[in-house]
Amino acid sequence: MQPTVDAVHASPRHTMAKTARQVVTLVPGLGVAGDAHMGATVQHRSRVRRDPTQPNLRQVHLIHAELHDTLRAGGFALEAGSMGENITTRDLDLLALPVHTRLHLGALAVVEITGLRNPCAQLDGIQPGLMQAVLERDERGGLARKAGVMAIVLMGGEVRPGDPIRVELPAPPHEPLLPV
């Protein structure tokens, strides 16, 4: 199946849920136009408190729609955008991609995956138990984070639901995703 954009979201305020849009515009080196997390330096409030000069490696948050499907089947009342993602994908295993993978979104936009989203306790504000539901142990006993990936914008452009996604893997050796 061809990976596609399932939904796009943005919020001008620091809220967990983001509003569904017909289109979002990605701005190189900054993120999603009109989104509270847009900027060259960190915009997530907890990271700003630690060091506001850090580069923003979390310009765009992507979650695979299949995660929402699984969580809904487990009793969680979720819809795309409710976990704070800007782009919801379909038919793409985001969590299996290595760092520096480039995703070509629609006609022009390109983002580069920087790492995993580290789930926070704010997820339990959506519904109790949600944070634990997006964490599990892998076969080696390590913590596996399932709440999507973070990316930076390399090439700007408009992104819409239904847009195709083309995956460009980096040259080997591939680095596994770590929380950013």
C-alpha positions as CSV (number, residue, x, y, z in Angstrom):
1,M,0.0,0.0,0.0
2,Q,1.1,3.5,-0.7
3,P,1.7,5.5,2.5
4,T,-0.5,8.6,2.7
5,V,-1.3,11.5,4.9
6,D,-4.5,10.7,6.8
7,A,-5.0,14.0,8.5
8,V,-3.2,17.3,9.3
9,H,-3.5,19.5,12.5
10,A,-2.2,22.7,14.0
11,S,-2.8,24.8,17.1
12,P,-1.6,28.3,17.8
13,R,-1.7,27.5,21.6
14,H,0.2,25.0,23.7
15,T,-2.6,22.5,24.0
16,M,-2.5,18.7,23.7
17,A,-5.1,18.4,21.0
18,K,-4.6,20.1,17.7
19,T,-7.4,21.3,15.4
20,A,-7.9,19.4,12.1
21,R,-7.1,21.4,9.0
22,Q,-7.7,21.1,5.3
23,V,-4.1,22.0,4.8
24,V,-1.0,22.8,6.8
25,T,2.0,24.7,5.5
26,L,5.5,23.4,6.5
27,V,8.2,26.1,6.8
28,P,11.8,25.1,6.4
29,G,13.8,25.1,9.6
30,L,10.7,26.1,11.6
31,G,7.8,23.7,11.5
32,V,4.1,24.0,10.9
33,A,2.9,27.6,10.1
34,G,0.6,28.8,12.8
35,D,1.5,26.0,15.3
36,A,2.7,26.8,18.8
37,H,5.7,24.5,18.4
38,M,7.0,26.3,15.3
39,G,10.5,27.8,15.8
40,A,14.2,27.3,15.1
41,T,14.7,26.7,18.9
42,V,12.7,24.5,21.3
43,Q,9.1,25.5,21.8
44,H,7.9,22.7,24.1
45,R,7.5,24.5,27.4
46,S,9.4,21.9,29.5
47,R,12.4,22.1,27.2
48,V,12.3,25.9,27.1
49,R,12.6,26.0,30.9
50,R,15.7,23.8,30.7
51,D,17.5,25.6,27.9
52,P,15.6,27.9,25.4
53,T,18.6,28.0,23.1
54,Q,18.4,24.3,22.1
55,P,17.7,23.6,18.4
56,N,14.1,22.6,17.8
57,L,14.3,18.9,16.8
58,R,10.5,18.6,17.4
59,Q,9.1,20.9,14.7
60,V,6.7,18.4,13.3
61,H,5.0,15.5,15.3
62,L,3.8,12.5,13.2
63,I,1.7,9.6,14.5
64,H,0.6,6.6,12.5
65,A,-3.2,6.3,12.3
66,E,-2.9,2.6,13.1
67,L,-1.9,3.6,16.7
68,H,-5.2,5.4,17.0
69,D,-7.0,2.3,15.6
70,T,-5.3,0.1,18.2
71,L,-6.0,2.5,21.1
72,R,-9.6,2.8,20.1
73,A,-9.9,-1.0,20.0
74,G,-8.5,-0.9,23.5
75,G,-11.3,1.4,24.7
76,F,-9.7,4.8,24.3
77,A,-11.8,7.6,22.8
78,L,-9.3,9.1,20.3
79,E,-9.4,10.8,17.0
80,A,-6.6,12.1,14.8
81,G,-4.9,15.2,16.3
82,S,-6.0,14.5,19.9
83,M,-2.5,13.3,20.9
84,G,-0.9,16.5,19.6
85,E,0.3,15.4,16.3
86,N,0.6,17.6,13.3
87,I,0.5,14.9,10.7
88,T,-1.3,11.6,11.0
89,T,0.0,9.0,8.5
90,R,-1.5,5.7,7.2
91,D,0.2,2.6,5.9
92,L,3.7,3.7,7.2
93,D,5.4,2.1,10.2
94,L,7.0,5.3,11.5
95,L,8.5,3.6,14.5
96,A,10.5,1.2,12.4
97,L,12.3,4.0,10.4
98,P,15.8,5.1,11.3
99,V,16.9,8.5,12.3
100,H,17.5,10.9,9.4
101,T,14.8,9.2,7.2
102,R,13.3,11.8,4.9
103,L,9.6,11.8,4.3
104,H,8.4,13.5,1.1
105,L,4.9,14.7,1.8
106,G,2.7,15.7,-1.1
107,A,4.2,17.7,-4.0
108,L,7.0,19.6,-2.2
109,A,7.4,19.2,1.5
110,V,10.2,17.1,3.0
111,V,10.7,16.4,6.7
112,E,13.6,14.5,8.3
113,I,12.9,12.3,11.3
114,T,14.9,13.3,14.4
115,G,13.7,10.7,16.9
116,L,10.8,9.4,19.0
117,R,8.3,11.4,20.8
118,N,8.7,10.8,24.5
119,P,5.2,10.4,25.9
120,C,4.3,12.6,28.8
121,A,1.8,12.6,31.6
122,Q,-0.4,15.1,29.7
123,L,-1.7,12.1,27.7
124,D,-3.5,10.9,30.9
125,G,-5.4,14.2,30.8
126,I,-7.0,13.0,27.5
127,Q,-8.0,9.8,29.1
128,P,-6.6,8.0,32.2
129,G,-4.2,5.2,31.3
130,L,-3.3,6.6,27.8
131,M,0.3,7.3,28.7
132,Q,0.8,3.7,29.8
133,A,-1.0,2.5,26.7
134,V,1.7,4.1,24.4
135,L,4.6,2.5,26.4
136,E,5.6,-1.1,26.4
137,R,8.7,-3.3,27.0
138,D,10.6,-4.7,24.0
139,E,12.0,-8.2,23.8
140,R,15.2,-7.0,25.7
141,G,13.1,-5.3,28.5
142,G,13.8,-1.8,27.2
143,L,11.1,0.8,27.1
144,A,9.4,1.1,23.7
145,R,7.7,4.4,23.0
146,K,4.8,4.2,20.5
147,A,3.5,7.9,20.5
148,G,5.0,8.8,17.2
149,V,8.1,10.5,15.8
150,M,9.4,14.0,15.7
151,A,10.9,15.7,12.6
152,I,12.4,18.9,11.3
153,V,11.3,20.6,8.0
154,L,13.9,20.5,5.2
155,M,11.7,21.7,2.4
156,G,8.5,23.6,2.8
157,G,5.2,23.1,1.2
158,E,1.5,22.4,1.7
159,V,0.4,19.1,3.1
160,R,-3.2,17.8,2.9
161,P,-5.1,14.6,3.8
162,G,-4.7,12.1,1.0
163,D,-1.3,13.3,0.0
164,P,1.2,10.5,-0.8
165,I,4.2,9.9,1.3
166,R,7.5,8.8,-0.2
167,V,10.1,7.4,2.2
168,E,13.8,8.1,1.6
169,L,16.1,6.1,3.9
170,P,19.5,7.5,4.9
171,A,22.7,5.7,3.9
172,P,23.6,2.8,6.1
173,P,24.4,2.2,8.8
174,H,21.0,3.1,10.1
175,E,20.7,4.6,13.6
176,P,17.7,3.5,15.7
177,L,15.2,6.1,16.9
178,L,15.8,7.5,20.3
179,P,13.6,10.0,22.3
180,V,14.2,13.7,21.4
